């Protein structure tokens, strides 16, 4: 289970270079903390009385190892960077069309994205953990676990060992810009009448194969304490 904030719209807010860090922290605390999450965890606890509840954390989206060009492409696609604010961060705008002039970014813009990512990651981690611990104590049953995901700077968006899919960028020479499911998704998207513009790049920013494995390993590690209790109940074969 994960707090629903980091969809495309949420990522656009997190990476918005004009958003003050204090405001970003306030929003993350509100959506990921007890004010919102306690009620959601209580509802899951009620509907699935025999389940163990895993509340997974987020990851720093952009790091100082993220590729500059790829960061510009991401910010533009999620609506975090507009032509109105681009010049303030050193990003050129076409004087005729008024559009952002290609996939160009600056260290200033990336540093702001890194800073916002760090604020969101730290605040959401603390808030989710607080809600998980408090809800577990209040609801009883030793059922809820908060699970942080071990992303590092080199696993962030477009970093050398990224654990996230990039925005598909045909014609732009970015490594790993086409994800493992791109061809299948392209065919599926093209078969839909009036294809939504977000269909083809829908993978952007989501965990890739390595990232999904990191999530799975972290979750399995958190559930390890329950395995001895589950084995006698669910094992298909038993020792004689």
C-alpha positions as CSV (number, residue, x, y, z in Angstrom):
1,X,0.0,0.0,0.0
2,X,1.3,3.4,-0.9
3,X,0.1,7.0,-0.4
4,X,-1.2,8.2,-3.7
5,X,0.7,11.4,-4.3
6,X,3.5,10.7,-6.8
7,X,1.4,10.3,-10.0
8,X,2.2,12.6,-12.9
9,X,0.4,15.5,-11.4
10,X,2.0,14.9,-8.0
11,X,5.5,14.6,-9.5
12,X,4.8,17.9,-11.3
13,X,4.1,19.5,-8.0
14,X,7.1,18.0,-6.2
15,X,9.5,19.1,-9.0
16,X,7.9,22.5,-9.5
17,X,10.9,24.9,-9.2
18,X,8.8,27.8,-8.1
19,X,7.2,25.9,-5.2
20,X,8.7,26.9,-1.8
21,X,10.2,24.0,0.1
22,X,8.2,24.9,3.2
23,X,5.0,24.5,1.2
24,X,6.1,21.3,-0.4
25,X,6.9,19.9,3.0
26,X,3.5,21.0,4.4
27,X,1.7,19.2,1.5
28,X,3.7,16.1,1.9
29,X,3.1,16.0,5.6
30,X,-0.6,16.5,5.1
31,X,-1.0,13.7,2.5
32,X,1.5,11.2,3.9
33,X,1.1,11.8,7.6
34,X,-1.6,10.9,10.2
35,X,-4.0,13.5,9.0
36,X,-4.6,11.5,5.8
37,X,-3.0,8.1,6.3
38,X,-4.5,7.1,9.7
39,X,-8.0,7.0,8.2
40,X,-6.8,5.0,5.1
41,X,-4.9,2.4,7.3
42,X,-7.9,2.1,9.6
43,X,-10.2,1.4,6.6
44,X,-7.8,-1.3,5.2
45,X,-7.5,-2.8,8.7
46,X,-11.3,-3.0,8.9
47,X,-11.9,-4.5,5.4
48,X,-9.1,-7.0,5.5
49,X,-8.9,-8.2,9.2
50,X,-6.5,-11.1,8.5
51,X,-4.0,-9.2,6.3
52,X,-0.6,-7.8,7.1
53,X,-0.4,-4.2,5.9
54,X,2.8,-3.0,4.3
55,X,3.1,0.8,3.8
56,X,6.0,1.4,1.4
57,X,8.0,4.6,1.2
58,X,9.0,6.8,-1.7
59,X,12.4,7.6,-3.2
60,X,14.3,10.7,-4.1
61,X,13.2,11.3,-7.6
62,X,16.1,13.5,-8.9
63,X,19.6,13.4,-7.5
64,X,22.9,15.2,-8.3
65,X,23.7,12.2,-10.5
66,X,20.7,12.6,-12.7
67,X,21.4,13.4,-16.4
68,X,20.7,17.1,-17.1
69,X,19.0,16.6,-20.4
70,X,16.8,13.8,-19.0
71,X,15.7,16.0,-16.1
72,X,14.6,18.7,-18.5
73,X,12.5,16.2,-20.5
74,X,10.9,14.9,-17.3
75,X,10.1,18.3,-15.9
76,X,8.5,19.4,-19.1
77,X,6.5,16.2,-19.5
78,X,5.0,16.3,-16.0
79,X,4.2,20.0,-16.2
80,X,6.8,21.1,-13.7
81,X,8.6,23.4,-16.1
82,X,6.7,25.9,-18.2
83,X,7.9,28.5,-20.7
84,X,6.8,31.2,-18.3
85,X,9.3,30.3,-15.6
86,X,12.0,28.6,-17.7
87,X,14.1,31.8,-18.3
88,X,14.4,32.4,-14.5
89,X,16.3,29.1,-14.3
90,X,18.5,29.6,-17.3
91,X,16.4,27.5,-19.7
92,X,16.1,29.2,-23.1
93,X,12.7,29.9,-24.7
94,X,12.1,30.1,-28.5
95,X,11.6,33.8,-29.1
96,X,9.1,33.1,-31.9
97,X,7.0,30.3,-30.6
98,X,7.4,31.1,-26.9
99,X,8.1,27.4,-26.2
100,X,10.9,25.9,-24.3
101,X,13.8,25.5,-26.7
102,X,14.4,21.8,-26.8
103,X,15.6,19.4,-24.0
104,X,17.9,21.9,-22.3
105,X,18.3,22.4,-18.6
106,X,20.9,23.9,-16.2
107,X,22.6,22.9,-13.0
108,X,20.5,25.6,-11.2
109,X,17.3,23.9,-12.3
110,X,18.6,20.4,-11.5
111,X,19.7,21.5,-8.1
112,X,16.2,22.8,-7.4
113,X,14.7,19.5,-8.5
114,X,17.3,17.7,-6.3
115,X,16.4,19.9,-3.3
116,X,12.6,19.4,-3.8
117,X,13.1,15.7,-4.2
118,X,15.1,15.5,-0.9
119,X,12.4,17.5,1.0
120,X,9.6,15.3,-0.3
121,X,11.5,12.1,0.4
122,X,12.5,13.1,3.9
123,X,9.1,14.5,4.9
124,X,7.1,11.7,3.3
125,X,9.3,9.0,5.0
126,X,8.9,10.6,8.4
127,X,5.2,11.1,8.0
128,X,4.4,7.6,6.6
129,X,6.5,6.0,9.4
130,X,4.7,8.0,12.1
131,X,1.3,7.0,10.7
132,X,2.2,3.4,10.4
133,X,3.6,3.1,13.9
134,X,0.8,5.1,15.5
135,X,-1.9,3.2,13.6
136,X,-0.3,-0.1,14.5
137,X,-0.4,0.8,18.2
138,X,-3.9,2.2,18.1
139,X,-5.5,-0.6,16.0
140,X,-3.6,-3.5,17.6
141,X,-2.7,-6.8,16.1
142,X,0.9,-6.1,15.2
143,X,-0.2,-5.9,11.5
144,X,1.2,-2.7,10.0
145,X,4.8,-2.1,8.8
146,X,6.4,0.9,7.2
147,X,9.0,-0.2,4.6
148,X,11.6,2.3,3.3
149,X,12.9,1.5,-0.2
150,X,16.8,1.6,-0.4
151,X,17.2,4.0,-3.4
152,X,20.5,5.9,-3.5
153,X,21.6,8.9,-5.6
154,X,22.8,6.6,-8.4
155,X,19.3,5.0,-8.5
156,X,17.4,8.2,-9.0
157,X,15.8,9.4,-12.3
158,X,18.3,9.1,-15.2
159,X,21.2,8.5,-12.8
160,X,23.9,6.0,-13.8
161,X,22.1,3.0,-12.3
162,X,18.6,4.3,-12.4
163,X,15.8,2.2,-10.9
164,X,13.2,4.3,-12.7
165,X,11.9,4.3,-16.3
166,X,12.6,7.5,-18.3
167,X,10.3,9.4,-20.5
168,X,10.4,7.7,-23.9
169,X,12.4,10.1,-26.1
170,X,12.7,9.0,-29.7
171,X,15.5,10.9,-31.4
172,X,17.0,12.1,-28.1
173,X,20.2,10.1,-27.2
174,X,19.5,9.1,-23.6
175,X,20.5,5.7,-22.3
176,X,17.6,3.5,-21.1
177,X,15.1,6.0,-22.6
178,X,12.9,3.1,-23.9
179,X,11.6,0.8,-21.2
180,X,11.2,-2.9,-21.4
181,X,7.4,-2.6,-22.1
182,X,7.7,0.3,-24.5
183,X,7.0,-1.7,-27.7
184,X,4.0,-3.5,-26.2
185,X,2.6,-0.3,-24.8
186,X,3.1,1.5,-28.1
187,X,1.0,-1.1,-29.9
188,X,-1.7,-1.0,-27.3
189,X,-1.8,2.8,-27.2
190,X,-2.0,3.0,-31.0
191,X,-5.0,0.6,-31.1
192,X,-7.1,2.9,-29.0
193,X,-9.2,5.5,-30.8
194,X,-8.3,9.1,-29.8
195,X,-5.2,7.9,-27.9
196,X,-4.7,9.9,-24.7
197,X,-1.4,11.9,-24.9
198,X,-0.1,10.4,-21.7
199,X,-0.5,6.8,-22.9
200,X,2.9,6.2,-24.4
201,X,5.0,8.0,-21.7
202,X,2.9,6.5,-18.9
203,X,5.9,4.5,-17.6
204,X,8.0,7.6,-16.8
205,X,9.2,7.8,-13.3
206,X,7.9,4.5,-12.3
207,X,10.2,1.7,-11.0
208,X,11.9,-0.3,-13.8
209,X,12.8,-3.9,-13.4
210,X,15.6,-3.2,-10.9
211,X,13.4,-0.8,-9.0
212,X,10.5,-3.2,-8.8
213,X,13.0,-5.9,-7.5
214,X,14.2,-3.4,-4.8
215,X,10.6,-2.9,-3.7
216,X,9.9,-6.6,-3.7
217,X,13.0,-7.4,-1.7
218,X,12.3,-4.7,0.9
219,X,8.7,-5.9,1.3
220,X,9.8,-9.5,1.7
221,X,12.3,-8.5,4.3
222,X,9.6,-6.7,6.3
223,X,7.3,-9.7,6.1
224,X,10.0,-12.2,7.2
225,X,8.9,-12.0,10.8
226,X,5.5,-13.4,9.9
227,X,6.8,-16.3,7.8
228,X,7.3,-18.7,10.7
229,X,3.6,-18.2,11.6
230,X,2.4,-18.6,8.0
231,X,4.4,-21.7,7.1
232,X,2.4,-24.2,9.3
233,X,-0.8,-22.7,8.0
234,X,-0.1,-22.4,4.3
235,X,2.9,-24.7,3.4
236,X,1.8,-27.3,0.8
237,X,4.1,-30.0,2.3
238,X,5.0,-30.6,5.9
239,X,8.1,-32.3,7.3
240,X,7.6,-35.8,8.7
